[in-house]
Amino acid sequence: MIGQHSRLTAVLAISVVSLFLTMTVGFADEVNGPLLVLPEKSFDFGYVPQNTSISHNFVLKNEGTDSLFILNIKPG
């Protein structure tokens, strides 16, 4: 049961960060400025034993016409 809780917490945290980044930048057909693109919006760590360190790298792409500055990220 504890392993499922750790897995759920990890997936939820990643989802919240992805949602926050998507909401911060927004969407438009034509972008005049920065445009954040997340090719991978979530990652399932699977079963994670208690007291285990885990990590995953997310690629963030700026496909806009100006510099993208990420000033703050808060995991769920």
C-alpha positions in Angstrom: 0.0 0.0 0.0 2.8 2.4 0.8 4.4 1.7 -2.6 1.2 2.7 -4.4 1.0 5.9 -2.4 4.6 6.8 -3.4 3.8 6.1 -7.0 0.6 8.1 -6.9 2.4 11.0 -5.2 5.2 11.0 -7.9 2.7 10.9 -10.8 0.5 13.6 -9.2 3.5 15.9 -8.6 4.7 15.6 -12.2 1.2 16.2 -13.5 0.8 19.4 -11.4 4.1 20.8 -12.7 3.1 20.0 -16.3 -0.2 21.7 -15.8 1.3 24.7 -14.2 3.8 25.2 -17.0 1.1 24.8 -19.6 -1.2 27.3 -17.9 1.6 29.8 -17.5 2.6 30.0 -21.1 -0.9 29.5 -22.7 -1.7 28.5 -26.3 -2.2 30.5 -29.5 -2.2 29.7 -33.2 0.5 32.3 -33.9 3.0 33.0 -31.1 4.7 36.3 -30.9 7.0 35.6 -28.0 8.1 32.4 -26.1 6.2 29.1 -26.5 6.9 26.3 -24.0 6.5 22.8 -25.5 6.6 19.7 -23.4 7.0 16.6 -25.6 6.5 14.4 -22.5 3.8 15.8 -20.1 3.9 12.9 -17.5 6.0 9.9 -16.5 4.9 6.9 -14.6 7.6 5.7 -12.2 5.8 2.4 -11.6 6.4 0.8 -8.3 8.7 2.8 -6.0 9.8 1.2 -2.8 9.7 3.4 0.3 12.8 5.5 1.0 14.0 5.2 -2.6 15.4 8.1 -4.6 14.0 8.5 -8.0 14.4 11.0 -10.8 13.4 11.7 -14.4 14.5 14.4 -16.8 11.9 16.3 -18.7 12.8 18.1 -21.9 11.4 21.7 -22.2 11.5 23.3 -25.6 11.0 26.9 -26.6 9.4 26.9 -30.0 8.4 30.6 -29.8 10.0 33.7 -31.3 11.6 35.1 -28.1 13.5 33.9 -25.1 11.6 31.7 -22.6 12.5 32.3 -18.9 11.3 29.8 -16.3 11.6 31.7 -13.1 9.9 29.2 -10.7 8.7 25.6 -10.6 6.8 24.2 -7.7 6.1 20.5 -7.6 2.7 19.3 -6.3 
